[in-house]
Amino acid sequence: METVEMNSVSLKRPHSEDDVANADEIKRQKTSEKSKTGNDSGQSIETVTEQPDKSLLEDTKNEIIPNEESEEQEDEELEDSDEDGDPESFADMMKHGLTESDVGITKFVSCHKGFSGILKERYSDFVVHEIGKDGRVSHLDDFSVPVDDEDPSEETFTVLSDEDKQRLEELQLLKNKETSVAIEVIEDTKEKRTVIHQAVKSLFPGLETKTEDRDGKKYIIAYHAAGKKALAKVRTATDPRKHSWPKSRGSYCHFVLYKENKDTMDAINVLSKFLRVKPNIFSYMGTKDKRAITVQEIAVLRITAQRLAHLNKCLMNFKLGNFSYKNHPLKLGELQGNHFTVVLRNITGTDDQIEQAMHSLREIGFINYYGMQRFGTTAVPTYQIGRAILQNNWNEVMDLILKPRPGAEKGYLVKCREEWAKTKDPAAALRKLPVKRCVEGQLLRGLLKYGMKNVISAFGIIPRNNRLMYIHSYQSYVWNNMVSKRIEEYGLRAVAGDLTLKGATAVHIEEGDVDNYTIHDVVMPLPGFDVIYPKHKIGEAYKEMLVADNLDINNMRHKIRDYSLSGAYRKIIIRPQNVNWEVVAYDDPRIPLFTTDLDKLEGKPLPVLPTDGKFRALKMEFSLPPSTYATMAIREVLKMDTSIKNQTQLNTTWLR
């Protein structure tokens, strides 16, 4: 899975714009969806709070996603409602977190002296543009809508009152006992009735309509043609609603999604809510970071560009454009990578240091470590759970997930863990947990269903991707450690016994061929049953590490097929493409230092910067392939630990 996610990393002092409204506040906001007032709460550990851009304000009200189960809706509200403590207490808690050395990240490839800077002082200091499989960089530069005769009129979106929409939504989602909704046709003409029919069917998929006379008045009656089955059924290209799509048009509307401070799944959930469809009709090539401005391509099944464009009028933090119709969805991983535009503010490096750092990044690159977000942020790293799964030690898996742990966690999780430690009663622990869809809640529900003696089945309730995350984290942990050993032992040159790829097949570099390869050709395996290992000291180091973890490197098949590791190969050095940089001066930390796609569409001028400002910033651009971590490239430039634990300690020292 593509990884461009980056935690907020303040490499000198902290800053965050993440909303920390409490659950009650979010619930209050939920009741007034029409309001568009931005609410960008400052964090208690922060020293500077960015003013949100006026054009795209954070709107928590419109981002509570309705689910078929109220429990799931409550979960989403509460998951975004955690509150941070004061700087000292938060830093105190984060003393139990991971540092880079804990997960094998210990080496650098460059020889320049490191310097400090602030990464993501504003989320708009970090911009990601997706690179498609054809090499084209996604940009939002066109709001126009392809129109054909089959499109409904603009009146379709305004003909229904807010009360009608509310009643229709409740009918669509089967939230009450009503079997139909009657809408009176005030100005009775055939054209008006046609518009109402179109509006109901296009805005509320799953509903059908008919016209009835009642007491001399015309009514449009909306109803479920096939009850719950009509709502639950997932429509496909071969099974569309009969009236909904012209044959001449491609089944999928592709568009560019520009989003601010939201991750990809959150964004799709918001779009699904406003379109009143299920999220699984959307497809995309990769997930993008939350705390950033990101631009990527999305495809959606049988939703018109006209409907999508209408969302630009009512959604905050999103813009949709560059619409086109095609006959295929998008697939995860079908991309060449991502192009990053990053600002490091308040840098301390000299011009020479910066030049050396950036030249090294362009010419040599950086170690392709798995970044800190791969391993979690609490005192129980995800790789430890993955190791227990591979060891088939299911009581240990249960204990690691549920036991009390030091460090920064939401209060309800702390209470749940305490109850579990005291009673070992899944029902009692679950009662302490308002968020049932978190991993802890899912495991507890599994234990309730299958019993304490069947942890394997209980654990299986957790979604497959989440379960596999743990064992992939362990693979990443081994890989990071082995790469650090490889670089320490042999440096930045290819040596006999290293591995390189011939097509998709790994082969050993022989003594006589060493001069034909560079460090950029060398790959290292993630442990598994379908990989080979280096024929030098590092091959033995793999075996020793797994033996120490009570695992057999020659038997990576698990009795549960999902947890059998086939392994893979990963380049140890990545050289970014399209590397450019510039040092700029500025006085106001709140002003943007470059223009975004949206700025250009709205005609905003380039920021005017002083020639001799109080602060200096490094603006850098580079492109990376999928599954590489931009944090690790920036780490190589600054030569500083990017872990939350280390940065929090730096932040607290600065605050004093």
Protein Blocks (a to p, Z undefined) as FASTA:
>chain_A
ZZfbdcdddfkbgcdfbdcbdfklmmmmmmmmmbccdcddddfkbcbdcdddfklccdfk
lmcccdfblklmmmmmmmmmcccddfklmmmmmmmmccfklnopabdfbfbdcddddehk
bfklpccddddfkopacddfbfbdcddfklccfklmmmpcfklmmmmmmmmnopafbfbd
cdddfbacfklmmmmmmmmmmmmghiacddddeehiacdddddfkljmlmmpccdfklcc
fklpcfkbcfbdcdddddehiafklmmmmmmmmnopafklpccfbdcdfbdcddddddde
hiafklmmmmmmmpghiacehiacdfbdcdehiafbdcdddddehiabdfklmmmmmmmm
mmnopafbdcfklnojbfbdfklmmmmmmnopaklmmmmmmmccedjddfklmmmmmmmm
mnopaklmmmmmmblmbmklmmmmmmmmnopklmmlmmmmpcfklmmmmmmmmmmmmmmm
mmmmmmmmnopadcehiacdehjaccdddfklmmmpcfklpccddddfkbccdfbfklmm
mmmmmmmnopafklmccfblklpcebpaddfbdcdehiacdddddfblkbcfbdcfklmm
nopacddddfbdfbdcddddddddehiafklmmmmmnopafbfklmmmmmmmmmZZ
